[in-house]
């Protein structure tokens, strides 16, 4: 390595580390211009391009770097970019190659862990997060990823210890506080309420205040102070809602387009649709979808593939519409005339990268697939669909109490009680629509019925899915498979009743929701 080349490499890496993408791009481009076969130059240029949002250009440079010098650091970054453009199969293959000679630096090991996590393989992700923490123990991002994965794997005490270490390093880290609060049901003897209140009072960033407020509300609820908990939620959600450009009309337009498109979708061609029989668990979030997924995946013939984006992406690809929105009226209109057999095959190909045992059937528990029930029924005629229903008032309250992915526009409805009520109303109407359009295809399971009669509802569930009875399904809480949803702690407990009719504790605050539902003709008795 010449002295000038080494200086440019060091300068490019230094620029990347401080976020100066223009400088990094300039130094890396000079390396490639001087030697088009400079692997390090292509790698650095690929990282700079992708960091600036030019993902496809970044992929091309990283592919060139790997072709010239297939080292682990280059492969790890390329695998990450593949997941960003939904090339999960290529990402998985790149990870397998990288495992042959894992990179030595902490960032690359963390990157490999993140890619495994995106693919749903948390057991494979953990050793890489562990190694990243070992190599750079003061990096709070690496420690957070490690703790989150320990939680997904059910190693709660280890996750707790990892988060406390992180908080000692960064006392204001809101994500760590929020995750710590969610690990278990807190008690009056063991909780973090006072620390959370102090940390929230000191927080200035809006996202931090939101996460800390949710954590504090959750722990107040746990220790028997539900009125205070809801007061906190109303305050932090109103603050965050005020920063969003959301109106319910955006979601209403999607619901309207789904219903209007059904005649065209019902008549669309479906050449040799797949005969595979995946099980889709759908519904409004926080209505018991994770519980049902856990029951089904406790069956010896079933595995959970997690919450997949495979169907939304397959439909978006078939539509070929521009823009980042996966589901919008334009995409629906463009997709309904495409060959549905192709959509089914595309779905299965994408889902395959999230499966561990192809010999078993699999569940896909992305709740939002209730908007895709028509596509599922036509593209995968042997698929089974299970929709969770929960008392309307408890559904509204549960969505209001849960912090979803803050950066996802899909959940913008969840920060205001009346927005959630409006969303539930359109969901309820859409499910009535599917009931008429797809008779017998969607089994609706009431959360309250499942809690009251676990065995009876489980038998009905298994029969609909074409599965023989298994006693294992009654012991779902002993299932050791990872859980990467907000319900991770709950589904590791046997059936419990505390969440049924929770809304009645807050009937005064929820009174506007009751009036909305009465006007919409939705019964709450």
Secondary structure as the mmCIF struct_conf table of DSSP 4:
data_model
#
loop_
_struct_conf.conf_type_id
_struct_conf.id
_struct_conf.beg_label_comp_id
_struct_conf.beg_label_asym_id
_struct_conf.beg_label_seq_id
_struct_conf.end_label_comp_id
_struct_conf.end_label_asym_id
_struct_conf.end_label_seq_id
HELX_RH_AL_P HELX_RH_AL_P1 UNK A 3 UNK A 17
TURN_TY1_P TURN_TY1_P1 UNK A 18 UNK A 19
HELX_RH_AL_P HELX_RH_AL_P2 UNK A 21 UNK A 34
TURN_TY1_P TURN_TY1_P2 UNK A 36 UNK A 37
HELX_RH_AL_P HELX_RH_AL_P3 UNK A 39 UNK A 51
TURN_TY1_P TURN_TY1_P3 UNK A 52 UNK A 53
HELX_RH_AL_P HELX_RH_AL_P4 UNK A 55 UNK A 68
HELX_RH_AL_P HELX_RH_AL_P5 UNK A 72 UNK A 84
TURN_TY1_P TURN_TY1_P4 UNK A 85 UNK A 86
HELX_RH_AL_P HELX_RH_AL_P6 UNK A 88 UNK A 98
HELX_RH_3T_P HELX_RH_3T_P1 UNK A 99 UNK A 101
BEND BEND1 UNK A 104 UNK A 105
HELX_RH_AL_P HELX_RH_AL_P7 UNK A 106 UNK A 118
TURN_TY1_P TURN_TY1_P5 UNK A 119 UNK A 120
HELX_RH_AL_P HELX_RH_AL_P8 UNK A 122 UNK A 135
TURN_TY1_P TURN_TY1_P6 UNK A 137 UNK A 138
HELX_RH_AL_P HELX_RH_AL_P9 UNK A 140 UNK A 152
TURN_TY1_P TURN_TY1_P7 UNK A 153 UNK A 154
HELX_RH_AL_P HELX_RH_AL_P10 UNK A 156 UNK A 169
TURN_TY1_P TURN_TY1_P8 UNK A 171 UNK A 172
HELX_RH_AL_P HELX_RH_AL_P11 UNK A 174 UNK A 182
BEND BEND2 UNK A 183 UNK A 184
BEND BEND3 UNK A 188 UNK A 190
HELX_RH_AL_P HELX_RH_AL_P12 UNK A 193 UNK A 202
BEND BEND4 UNK A 205 UNK A 205
HELX_RH_AL_P HELX_RH_AL_P13 UNK A 206 UNK A 222
TURN_TY1_P TURN_TY1_P9 UNK A 223 UNK A 224
HELX_RH_AL_P HELX_RH_AL_P14 UNK A 226 UNK A 241
TURN_TY1_P TURN_TY1_P10 UNK A 242 UNK A 243
HELX_RH_AL_P HELX_RH_AL_P15 UNK A 248 UNK A 267
BEND BEND5 UNK A 268 UNK A 268
TURN_TY1_P TURN_TY1_P11 UNK A 271 UNK A 272
STRN STRN1 UNK A 279 UNK A 282
BEND BEND6 UNK A 283 UNK A 288
HELX_RH_AL_P HELX_RH_AL_P16 UNK A 289 UNK A 297
TURN_TY1_P TURN_TY1_P12 UNK A 298 UNK A 298
BEND BEND7 UNK A 299 UNK A 299
TURN_TY1_P TURN_TY1_P13 UNK A 300 UNK A 301
STRN STRN2 UNK A 302 UNK A 304
BEND BEND8 UNK A 307 UNK A 307
HELX_RH_AL_P HELX_RH_AL_P17 UNK A 310 UNK A 319
TURN_TY1_P TURN_TY1_P14 UNK A 320 UNK A 320
BEND BEND9 UNK A 323 UNK A 324
BEND BEND10 UNK A 326 UNK A 327
HELX_RH_AL_P HELX_RH_AL_P18 UNK A 329 UNK A 335
TURN_TY1_P TURN_TY1_P15 UNK A 336 UNK A 337
BEND BEND11 UNK A 338 UNK A 338
HELX_RH_AL_P HELX_RH_AL_P19 UNK A 340 UNK A 352
TURN_TY1_P TURN_TY1_P16 UNK A 353 UNK A 354
BEND BEND12 UNK A 356 UNK A 356
TURN_TY1_P TURN_TY1_P17 UNK A 358 UNK A 359
BEND BEND13 UNK A 360 UNK A 360
STRN STRN3 UNK A 361 UNK A 364
HELX_RH_3T_P HELX_RH_3T_P2 UNK A 367 UNK A 372
HELX_RH_AL_P HELX_RH_AL_P20 UNK A 373 UNK A 379
TURN_TY1_P TURN_TY1_P18 UNK A 381 UNK A 382
STRN STRN4 UNK A 384 UNK A 389
HELX_RH_AL_P HELX_RH_AL_P21 UNK A 392 UNK A 401
BEND BEND14 UNK A 402 UNK A 402
TURN_TY1_P TURN_TY1_P19 UNK A 406 UNK A 407
HELX_RH_3T_P HELX_RH_3T_P3 UNK A 409 UNK A 415
BEND BEND15 UNK A 416 UNK A 416
HELX_RH_AL_P HELX_RH_AL_P22 UNK A 417 UNK A 437
TURN_TY1_P TURN_TY1_P20 UNK A 438 UNK A 441
STRN STRN5 UNK A 442 UNK A 446
HELX_RH_AL_P HELX_RH_AL_P23 UNK A 447 UNK A 452
HELX_RH_AL_P HELX_RH_AL_P24 UNK A 454 UNK A 464
TURN_TY1_P TURN_TY1_P21 UNK A 465 UNK A 466
HELX_RH_3T_P HELX_RH_3T_P4 UNK A 471 UNK A 478
BEND BEND16 UNK A 481 UNK A 481
BEND BEND17 UNK A 485 UNK A 485
TURN_TY1_P TURN_TY1_P22 UNK A 486 UNK A 489
HELX_RH_3T_P HELX_RH_3T_P5 UNK A 490 UNK A 492
BEND BEND18 UNK A 493 UNK A 493
TURN_TY1_P TURN_TY1_P23 UNK A 498 UNK A 501
HELX_RH_3T_P HELX_RH_3T_P6 UNK A 502 UNK A 506
TURN_TY1_P TURN_TY1_P24 UNK A 507 UNK A 510
HELX_RH_AL_P HELX_RH_AL_P25 UNK A 511 UNK A 520
TURN_TY1_P TURN_TY1_P25 UNK A 521 UNK A 521
#
